[in-house]
């Protein structure tokens, strides 16, 4: 194999594979990037056996073939080369790869391409999802996915497709994020439910974030699945993830229906106050106290090793005194994700979960964030 490629064409595609490559592995080939020649392009593939990425970029093909090369080292070399220059990549004996650019030459060890796992192919696409919508759903829920794998079904987000809507839900057992978007899918007539693994969500988010904002309106994401894998195809890039199994919780039962007390808050004021009070929150619990009474909301924190802090925000609240405890990190993640300038915070009592939502909801979006209270 021998090819010539421009740095500006190759560097982003190689960078895209880095989140998938398995660095700490007992299977050496999983730390490698597969590079194959195509018609006037080179194709890249990386996998950790649970998640895979395929992409490509334009190239001059001098000799067809394929190589695998250590993904991290290959990226570092490519990034170090001068901008707007052509790079020559050639396969040498014993699976070594030679990289030349100007007067610089590198030779790095590879592994036989026969050892690289075969990635599954998507037979049919189920739906086309606008990139802007999918990115919005991920941004509004991804922080609520459980990071540990003790409860397997919570280690991902639920994607729910219906003929007239698309929904994403994520929970770690302490909080739940739910967003629904009105959207018509002409080619489905039933409900399609899929659990997307946490790592796949992060990689999908990176791909969608890389699309220019003005192109997100028209760019479509092809979604498909088979018995064991899900597929997302975006602009020549394909992400393949092993499907999560297990029963996702009944999220509709978690969403409060009787939170009678509600206050409206300026998002920036509320977020800034929490960030300040969080400076003296307990390092482990991250707990803050929220007290509502007499047209004000008071936020406070206490740390035996550091001290205490409190701040008040004026509100329209005129009910009985209400004291609640929350993990400040959970509140801040919602506030950073929501796009509205004001939010509604709904309560029932100090033992019940709080519900946050945009105060001025867009007509075709419905966003809900439920946070369980903490003992204070």
N, C-alpha and C positions, 0 to 999 in steps of 0.2 A: 504494500500500500504506500502511495505517495500522493500528497495533496498540497495545495497552496491555498491559504485562507487569510482574510484580513482580520487583524486583532479586533476591530470594532464589531465584526460579525460573530466571532467565536466566543468572546469573553462572557457575555451575558448568558449564553446557553450553557456554558460550563459551570458558571456560578449557580445557575438554577438547579443543577444536580447535587450540589454540596449538602443540602439538607436531607437528602435521601441516602447518600453513601454511608455505609456502616463502618465507622472507623475502629471501634473496639469490638472486634469480631474474631472468632476462631476459624472463620472461613475467609481466607485472604482475598479471594476474588471479589468479595462484596465491598472491599475498600477501593476497587478499581472502577474506572469509567470505560465503557465500551464505545469505541469509535469505529463506524463502518462507512464505507463510501456508498453514495447513492448517485442519482442522475443529477449532475451539476450541484451536488450538495454532500455534506457529511452528516450522518445521523449519530446521535448520542443516546446512551441508555445507562441508567444507574438504578440499583435496587438494594434493599435490605431484606428482601424476600416477603415483607409485608407491604411495602410501598415501592412503587417504581415510577420513574420519569423517563419519557422519550421526547427528544427534541431534535432540531436540525438547524443548519445554517448554510448559506451559499459557499461553494468552494470550487476551485479548479481541480479536477481529478486527473492526475498524471498517471496513476496506476491504481486499479481497484484493489480492495482488500479490507482488512479489519485488524484492529489492535485493542488491547486493554492496557490502561496505564493508571498508576496511582492517582486518584481523583484530586486529592488535596495538593500534591506536589505539581501536578499538571497545571492546575489553576494558578498556583503561585508563580510558576514560570511564565505562563501566558500574561498574567497581570504585570509582571516586571518588565515586559518588552515595551519598546517605544510605541506611542500611539500612531494610528494611521499607517501601519506598516504591514507588509505581507509576511506571513509565517509559513514556513515549509515544514511539514510533518511527514516523516518517513518511517516505515517499519523496517527494523534491522533483524539480524539473525537472533534466534532464541527469544523472540517476542520483545526485544528491546525497541524503544522508540527514540528517534532523533528529532529534535526541534531546532530549527535554524531561523534566525531573524537578523539580517544585517551581518555583523561580524560575530554575533553571539551564537554558540552551539551548545546544546544540552543533549545528553544521552541518559535516558532513565529506563529502569527495569520494568518490564511488563509481565503479564501472565498469559498463557494460551487462551485464545478466545473461546475455545471449546468448553472451558470451565465456567464461562459466564452463564448464569441462569437464563432460560428462555422466558420472556415476559408474555403473559397471556394477551390475546388480541380481543378487541371488542367486536362482536358479531353484528349487533344492531344498536342504534341509538334510540333511546326511549323518548327523550324530549330535548328541545333547545331552550336553554335558560339564558336570558340576557345577563351579560357579565356584571353590569352595574347592580342588578338586583341580587345576584348570588353573593357578590362582595359585601353588600349592605347586610345581608342576613348573617354572613360569617362574622363580620365586625361586631355585630350586636349580640352575639351569643358565645363566641369562642372562649372568652375568659371564664365562662361558667362550666366548661367541661372539666371533669375530674382529672387531675394530673396523674394520680396513681392508678394502678390496674387491679386493685383489690375488688372493685365492683366493675366487672368487665363492660357491662352495658352502659355505664356512665362515662367510660373512657372515649366517648365520641358524642357527636350531635345527631339528633334525629332530623332527617330531611323528609318532609311530607309533601308529596305532590298530589294535587287534586285537579280536576278539569278547570276549575276557576280560581285556584289559589296555590301559593307555595308557602310553606311554613318551615321554620327551623327552631328547634328546642334543644337546650343544653342544661344540665344540672349536675352538681357535685354532691347533692344531698343537703347542702347548706343554703344554696340559692338556686334560682331557676330563671333562665332567660328564654323568652318566647316572642318570636316575631312572625307575623303573617302578612303576606303581600297579595293583594288581589291581582291575578294575572291569568289570562285565558290560555290554556294549552289545548290546541285543536286536536292533537293526535292521541290523547288519553281520555278514557271514559270511566276510569276507576281510580281508587286511591293507591298510590305507590309510596311505600314507607321504607326508608333505608337509614342505617346507622353508619355515619362517616367517622372513621377513627380520628383521634385528636391530631396525630402527626400529619395525616392527610389534609386536615383542615388548615393547618399552618402553611403547608406547602402550596395548597390551592390559593390561600390568601396572598401569598407572595407572588404567584403567577398573575393573579387578577390585579394586584396592586401595581404590577409592572406595565399594565396596559395604560396608555395615555388616557387621561380623564375624558377628553372629548370623544375618544373612540369607544369608551365603555358603554355608551348608549346603543351602539350598533353591533358591537362584538357579541357573538353568541357562544355559549358553552354547551357542547353536546354531552349529554349525560346518558350513560348506558350501564348495564350490569349483566352478569351471568350468575350462576349458582354460588360462586365464591368471591367474586371480585366486582368492584365498581370502577367506572371509567369516566374521566372528565377530559374532554378534548377542547383546547382553546388555541386557535390560531396556529396550528401546526405543532402544538405541544400536547402531549398525552400524559395524564397522571393515572396510574393504576393502583388501587388499594385493595387489600384483602378486607372483605366485608366483616364488620363486627357482628357477632351473634349474641343472642340474649334478649331479654324482655326489657324494653325501655319503660320507665315508670309511667303511671297514669298521670301525665302532667296536668290534665284538665282538673283533676281533683285537688291539685296543689294550689291552683290560682284562687285567691280569696274572692268570695262572692259577697261578703257582708262587712267589709271594712268601711264603716259609716263615717269615720273622721277623715277629712282630707284637707291638706294644705297645699298651696301653690308657692313654689320657690323659684327664685332666679337661679339658673343652673350654675353660673360662674360664681355668684356669691356663696352658694351652698358648697360648691366644690372647693373653693379657696379656703373657706372656714374649716372644712374637714381636713384639708391638707395641713393647715396650721396646727390644729388640735392633735392631729396624728403624730406630730413630732414628739409628743410626750406620752403616746399610747404605749401600753404594755407590749414589749417586744414579741412575745409569743402569741398572745390572744388577739392583739391589734384591736382591742375593744374600745369603743367610745360610748358615752352616755348621751342620749338624746332626751331632753325634757321639754314637753309642750305645756304651756300654761299662759294665760293672760296676754294673748296677742304676741307671744314671742316663742322662739325655739332656741333653746340653749344646748350647745354641744360642749362636752367636757371630756377630759381624759386624765388618767392618773397612773404614775409609774413610781414604784417604791424607790427606785434607784436614781430617778431623774427629777421628779416633781409632778406638777399638775398644770392643766391649762383649761380655760373655758372661753367661750365666745357666744354672743347672742345675735339672733337674726329676727327682725320683725316679721310677724305673720298675721293672718286674719283669724287664727285659731282662738276660739272663745269658750271651749269646752272645759271639762274637768282636767285636773293635772294628770299628765300621762308621762310615764318614764319608760324608756326602752334602751336596750343595749344592742349595738351592732358591731360587726367587724368593719372597720373603716375602709379596708382594702376592697371589700365587696361593694360598698357604696361608691367609692371612687371609680371603680372599673365601669360601672353603669354610667356615671356622669360623664366620663371621658368618651364613652361610646355613643351616647345619644346626641343627635344633631339639633334638637330643639333648644331654644334659649331659656325656656322655663319648664319645670317639671312638676308633676303632681305626686305627692307622697301620701298614701292612704294607710290608715291604721284602724285597728279594732280595739286592742288592749295590749298590755305589756307582755303577754304570753303568746300573742299571735303574730304571724309573719306580717311584714310591711310590704306594700306594693308600690313600686315606682313606675312612672310612665311619662311620656312626653305630654305636657299640658295642652299643646296645640297639635294634635295628631293629624298627620297627612291623611287625606281621604282614602288612599288605597293601602296604607300601612297601619298595622296594629302591633304595638310593641309593649310588652309587659315584663317587669323584672321583680321577682319575689325574693325577699331576704328573710331568713329565719332570725328571730331575736336571740340575743345572748344573755346569760345571767350576769347581772352587774352588782 
